[in-house]
Amino acid sequence: MLGQGQDIIFLHGWGGSIDSFRGVGEYFSANYRCALVDFYGFGKSALPGVLTLDDYAKGIEEIIAEYSMKDVILVGHSFGGRVAMLLASRNSNIKSIVLVDSAGLKPRFSIKKFCKKVAYRLKKALKMDVSKCGSEDYRKLSGDMRETFKNIVNFHLDYCLKDIKCSTLIIWGKKDKDTPPYMARRLRKRIYNSGLIILKGGHYSYIDCYGQFLAILKSYFGDICK
């Protein structure tokens, strides 16, 4: 926990840790109370078993309760954005969310991905080697973490966007290939009180355009914390 004032929780992406937003948290700690967290299974936080997105959201709710936080601002990158959206859709204690190249929406139909799924199922049925199937993130995992990953990526949040009533800022990289910009436009359309800013970077736009990202957040925080 860094600083004092309005509560801001920074939620890192899949494979990240407290360090992912450390520089941003330290920058804003001069005027706000900034919490940096390790999600279960990342950084120094242990994985207690096979988890769902709801488990990760409840973990953040426990932090909010433990530190008596009110009117919380959530800043989530990629996987962290998934958690932020779920929390904002059901928790009235969330004042605002900032979604940075967020995952969580159902992707468009892709012939290429469809063919890969068919090939995987066929190989599995024929008891062939499937160790090279799946995404790079998936192949790196094993045991409970792999099952957790499957739970996360197969759970889409399109259904709950209408329930997000808090102020929402969407920041996206123009060249993002992991969560393409069409997802940002979908979020902007379906979340009522939202705004969208497109940066020149990729999936890690907050790093690619670091100075611009800080300036955008500084202005945004200043407006909503008046």
N, C-alpha and C positions, 0 to 999 in steps of 0.2 A: 504494500500500500504506500503510495507516494503522495505527499502534499495534503492540502486541506481545501474544503469547499464542496462545490457540486460534485456528485459522484459520477465517475466515468469508468466503465469496465471495458477493457480491451480483450477481444476474443480472437485468438490466433487461428490460422488455417490448419488443415490436416497436415501432420508432419512437423508442425511448428512447435513453439514453446513460448514461455514468458519473453524470451529474447526477441521474438518476432516484432513486438510493438514496444520494446524497451525504450528505444530512443524517442518515440512519439509520446509515451507515458511520461518520461522524464521532462520533456519539453513542456507539457501541459500541467505538470505538477506544481508549477509556480502559482497557478490560479485555481486548480481543481484538485479533488482527491481522486487519484487514478489507481485503479486496481489492475494488476497484470496477473493473469492466471495461466496455469498449466492444465489443460483438459486431461481427464483420465487417460492414462496410457501414453502421455507425452511429457517431455521434460523430466521433471522430478516427481511427477504424479503417477502412481501405480494404476494399473487396470484391474479393477476388482472382479472382472468376469466379462462375459459377453454383454454388451450394452446396446441401448437404442438411443435415438436422438432425444427422446424424452428423458432418459437418464442424464444425459449431458445438460439438458435444460434445467433439470431439478438440481444438479450440482451448482449451477450459477444462482438459482433461487436460494439455495442454502447459504451461499456467500452473502447475498443481499440481506437475508434475515440476520445472519451472524453479526454483520457490521451495521445493522439498523439503517440501511440505505433507503433513501426516498427519492422519487423522481429521477431514476437512474437513466443515464445515457449509455447505450451499448454501441461499441464500435467493433464490427466483426468482419474479418476477411475470409472469404471462401467458406470453409466449414464453419468458422465462427459466425458467418452471416446466417447460416442455417439455424444455428442456435438462437441468434438474435431474433430472427423472424418468428420462430416458434414461441419464444418468450413474449414478444410484443403482441402476439395474437391472443394471448390469454392472461397476461399479467398487467393489471392497471397501474402498477408501480413503475412501469417503464415510461419515461418522459419522451425519449427519442431513440431512434436507432440510425446508425450509419452503416450502410451495406457496401462493402468494398469487394468488387468482383465476387459476389456471393454465389455459392452453390445452393442447391435445394429445389430448383425448378425442374419439371419434367422436360427433358431435351426434345427437340424436334425429331421426327422420324428420319432415320438415316439408313439408306440401303447398305452402306459399308458396315455400320454397326450391326444391322440386322443379320447380315451374312456371317459376321464374326460370331454372333450368338448361336446361329444355326450350326456353324462349324464346331463350336465348343460342345454343344449338346450331342452332336453326332460322334465326335471323338470320345466323349465320356461314355456314350452308350456302347461304343465298340471297344471300350477299355483301352483306349490309346493314350499317349502322353499328352496331358493338358497343362503341363507346368509352365508353358510359354504363353498360355492364353490369359486374357484379362489385361487390365491396365497395369502400368508400371507400379503404381501405388499398391495395387492388389497383390502383385507377384512378390513384393517385398515383405508381405505380412504372412503370419502363420498363427495357428491356434485361435485363441479368443479374439485377438486383434483382427484377424482376417474375418471372422464371423461378425464382429462389430462393424467393420468396414462395409460388409454386405448389407447389414441392417440400415446403415446410414445412407448409402448411395441409392438404395431401392425405395427410400421414403421421400416422397415429393411433397412440397409445401404449397403448391398452387391453390389448394382448397382453402387455406387459411389466410390468404392475402387480404381478403375482404374484411377480415377481423382485426387487421392492424390499423388502429386509429391514431396512433401517436405520430408526431412529426418524423418523417423519414427522409434521409439524404442518401442518394444512391451515387456512388463513385465507381467508375468503370474504366478499364483500359481499352482503348480502341482496337488494340491488337490482341486482345485476350482470346486464346484458342481453347482454353479449358472450360470457361464459362463465357461463351460468345456474347457480344453486345446485344443480340436480340433478346437475351434474358433480361438485361438491364431495362430495355424498352418495355418488356412485359411487366416487370415490377413497377415501373413508373405508371403504367396504364391501370394496373389493378390495385395498387396501394393508394388510397384516396389522397392523403395529405403527404405527398412525396415530390421530390425534385431530383433531377438527374444531371450529373456532370460527367462528361466524357474526357478522359485524359489520353495522352499519346502512348502510354505504356501498354504492357501486356497483362497477364493474370496477376502480377504483383505490381499493379499500377502505383500503389502507395510507396513503393520503393523506387520504381522507375522514375517517378515524378515527385520525389520526396518533398522538395521545397514547396511546390505547388500544393501538394496534399496538406502540409502543415498550415499553409495560408488559408486554404478552404475550410479546414476544421476550425481554425481560430475565428474566422468570421462567423461560421455557423454556430459554434458554441456561444459566441458573444450575443448572437441574436436570440437564441432560445433560452438563454440563462438570464435574461434581463429581469 
